[in-house]
Amino acid sequence: MESQQLVDMMKALGDETRLEIVSMLGSQELCACEILSAFHLTQPTLSHHMRILCASGLIHCEKTGKWNHYTLNLEKFEQIKTFVDTLKHPVTRACSSCKE
């Protein structure tokens, strides 16, 4: 995974509203109207958040009639998990410049 992709995903998750939307999508596909009813947002504001999540690749959008239906892109979340897992086991190196 490219660094910029990871940065874009992390930025998308860095907003409280978007993080809550992702959490909601963790259990099921949702229509934009269902997401909208869970928040005190205007439709344009929700569209802004969903555009960011879609652009980052974290969610899939499928248009059905006049409504958009959203699901998580689990592949992207697996990539984030893989990155985080690498942080759990850092390589230990002695710095040659440091003297103990």
Stockholm file with secondary structure:
# STOCKHOLM 1.0

chainA/1-100         MESQQLVDMMKALGDETRLEIVSMLGSQELCACEILSAFHLTQPTLSHHMRILCASGLIHCEKTGKWNHYTLNLEKFEQIKTFVDTLKHPVTRACSSCKE
#=GR chainA/1-100 SS CCHHHHHHHHHHHTSHHHHHHHHHHTTSCEEHHHHHHHSSCCHHHHHHHHHHHHHHTSEEEEEETTEEEEEECHHHHHHHHHHHHHHHSCCCCCCTTCCC
#=GC SS_cons         CCHHHHHHHHHHHTSHHHHHHHHHHTTSCEEHHHHHHHSSCCHHHHHHHHHHHHHHTSEEEEEETTEEEEEECHHHHHHHHHHHHHHHSCCCCCCTTCCC
//
